[in-house]
Amino acid sequence: MTESANPSREEFEKLLEESYLAGMPSEGSVVKGKVVAIENDYAIIDVGLKTEGRVPLREFENAGEEINVGDEVEVYLERIENALGEAVLSREKARREEAWERLEKSYEANEPVTGQIFGRVKGGFTVDLGGAVAFLPGSQVDIRPIRDITPLMNVEQPFRILKMDRRRGNIVVSRRAILEESREEQRAELVQNLHEGQVLEGIVKNITDYGAFVDLGGIDGLLHVTDMSWKRVSHPSDILSVGDTVQVQIIKINPETQRISLGMKQLQEDPWKTVAEKYQVGARVKGRVTNITDYGAFVELEDGVEGLVHVSEMSWTKKNVHPGKILSTSQEIEVQVLDVDPQRRRISLGLKQTQENPWDTFEERYPAGTVVEGEIKNITEFGMFIGLEGDVDGMVHLSDLDWNRPGEEAIKDYKKGDVVKAVVLDVDRAKERISLGIKQLEGDPLAKVEGLKKGATVTAEVTAVQDNGIEVQIVGSDVKAFIRRSDLAKDRSEQRPERFAEGEKVDAKVVSIDRANQKVGLSIRALEIEEEKKAMEQFGSTSAGASLGEILKAAMEKKEGGAEEN
């Protein structure tokens, strides 16, 4: 055998050391050991190292473990050798490592774990999960807030792991999740035994703005405020209190969400079934105002039956007033039934129909032509409104302010609050309108002109000569008119305004009268045609063969002769 084939003593020791170290447990791991002695509150444990390690007995006692010499235990190897040459071991850390491995498996399998709540910390509590400490947030203790958690402390109970981080040593658990799961299982079982239409007895557990939750014996149902009574319920607390025992009917069960809708009014007779018989159209009934809105007021006629008085049916005269200024809540009033629709559960009511219609009264007391007096309520771009008896308003249009001036100019003489007189021109009860006139107080200027009628001949004085005609004023009046160029003469060659002079008097025929606008239409041409026609009728039979000129000449001479005799 060569020298190189036989290792030296140093090499042999080195190989032996490496072999020994390879079989030794590593620091930071859980190892098995044997209790070789118990001395001075310490358990001496051999884990197969050069020296034994010591573990305080309290670490076993805290876990409820009894330890005796010869027992095999698992411990956590922190250090192989300390300054005293001893192995540093820990039973608590070994339990913690065991617990983490067990908890990770449960977390991955979504299985509940068992633990005990043993302490309070900020925002929640600490839970011992068999060696590992977890955090239980306050919101995860129970389904509902708990004032006193003492009965739950140091009691073995299940938890659900919500989050784990082994590197940081964080575990978050929930007791609430376990309770909800159990509750859902019980709920599903209970729901299977329920059916729609079933009548049950329950206890009011909670009241909200929109309804009440009723305990049906392990499962809750919602009793919505609209299903509590046939009558209007402002708030559930008006008719229910927590702890009340109530009889309810199951209206609907949602199999997916397992939500149960309940009703109380369904156990009572629907008052709308007899509404059409009780409330005939046109009947007057009494009721109580229950609610006022921008568009009207709701009136309770009986429990569960309400009608609407629309704002347009509240007053004959107050058109743009909020209903709250006419009626008040809880007020007892008399109304008239306007329409009934049982299918849509609607009744239209009228308040003004129970009162005297001022428009009918006004027309009876103040027919057209009557002079009335009132205060100017408002002035608009088209006229002004005057307050009259019966709280009604009449309107004076711009065109009815003055005979001679434009309305835009005449209205400047008036202001809001002035008391004025006017003539009733028209009363429209259907449209609730009263037309008034102020200029009519002076009478019709055209009516003052004697003999003024369509077809009559009048004498007028020329007041102005224009290119397109002449302005004239009927003699003996203030009535003015305008004769157009085409009406100045029958012959086209004579239709020249310049042949007339201011101050000259002319005869003309009245062809139109517009009393509304105080306008008179005059025509010299029409008068000439009329005179020619009369001459033809008068002299045509005695002057056979005479020319038209001769006939007219004879007629004119006769006319002039008659004038001279006068």
Secondary structure as GFF3:
##gff-version 3
##sequence-region A 1 566
A	DSSP	alpha_helix	9	22	.	.	.	ID=ss1
A	DSSP	beta_strand	29	39	.	.	.	ID=ss2
A	DSSP	beta_strand	42	46	.	.	.	ID=ss3
A	DSSP	beta_strand	53	56	.	.	.	ID=ss4
A	DSSP	alpha_helix	58	61	.	.	.	ID=ss5
A	DSSP	beta_strand	72	79	.	.	.	ID=ss6
A	DSSP	beta_strand	87	90	.	.	.	ID=ss7
A	DSSP	alpha_helix	91	108	.	.	.	ID=ss8
A	DSSP	beta_strand	113	121	.	.	.	ID=ss9
A	DSSP	beta_strand	124	128	.	.	.	ID=ss10
A	DSSP	beta_strand	133	137	.	.	.	ID=ss11
A	DSSP	three_ten_helix	138	140	.	.	.	ID=ss12
A	DSSP	three_ten_helix	150	152	.	.	.	ID=ss13
A	DSSP	beta_strand	157	165	.	.	.	ID=ss14
A	DSSP	beta_strand	170	174	.	.	.	ID=ss15
A	DSSP	alpha_helix	176	192	.	.	.	ID=ss16
A	DSSP	beta_strand	199	207	.	.	.	ID=ss17
A	DSSP	beta_strand	211	215	.	.	.	ID=ss18
A	DSSP	beta_strand	220	224	.	.	.	ID=ss19
A	DSSP	three_ten_helix	225	227	.	.	.	ID=ss20
A	DSSP	three_ten_helix	236	238	.	.	.	ID=ss21
A	DSSP	beta_strand	245	254	.	.	.	ID=ss22
A	DSSP	beta_strand	259	263	.	.	.	ID=ss23
A	DSSP	three_ten_helix	265	267	.	.	.	ID=ss24
A	DSSP	three_ten_helix	271	274	.	.	.	ID=ss25
A	DSSP	alpha_helix	275	278	.	.	.	ID=ss26
A	DSSP	beta_strand	284	293	.	.	.	ID=ss27
A	DSSP	beta_strand	296	302	.	.	.	ID=ss28
A	DSSP	beta_strand	305	310	.	.	.	ID=ss29
A	DSSP	three_ten_helix	311	313	.	.	.	ID=ss30
A	DSSP	three_ten_helix	323	325	.	.	.	ID=ss31
A	DSSP	beta_strand	332	341	.	.	.	ID=ss32
A	DSSP	beta_strand	346	350	.	.	.	ID=ss33
A	DSSP	three_ten_helix	352	354	.	.	.	ID=ss34
A	DSSP	alpha_helix	358	365	.	.	.	ID=ss35
A	DSSP	beta_strand	371	380	.	.	.	ID=ss36
A	DSSP	beta_strand	383	388	.	.	.	ID=ss37
A	DSSP	beta_strand	392	397	.	.	.	ID=ss38
A	DSSP	three_ten_helix	398	400	.	.	.	ID=ss39
A	DSSP	alpha_helix	407	410	.	.	.	ID=ss40
A	DSSP	three_ten_helix	411	413	.	.	.	ID=ss41
A	DSSP	beta_strand	419	428	.	.	.	ID=ss42
A	DSSP	beta_strand	433	437	.	.	.	ID=ss43
A	DSSP	three_ten_helix	439	442	.	.	.	ID=ss44
A	DSSP	three_ten_helix	445	448	.	.	.	ID=ss45
A	DSSP	beta_strand	457	466	.	.	.	ID=ss46
A	DSSP	beta_strand	469	474	.	.	.	ID=ss47
A	DSSP	beta_strand	480	484	.	.	.	ID=ss48
A	DSSP	three_ten_helix	485	487	.	.	.	ID=ss49
A	DSSP	three_ten_helix	492	494	.	.	.	ID=ss50
A	DSSP	three_ten_helix	497	499	.	.	.	ID=ss51
A	DSSP	beta_strand	505	514	.	.	.	ID=ss52
A	DSSP	beta_strand	519	523	.	.	.	ID=ss53
A	DSSP	alpha_helix	524	539	.	.	.	ID=ss54
A	DSSP	alpha_helix	548	565	.	.	.	ID=ss55
###
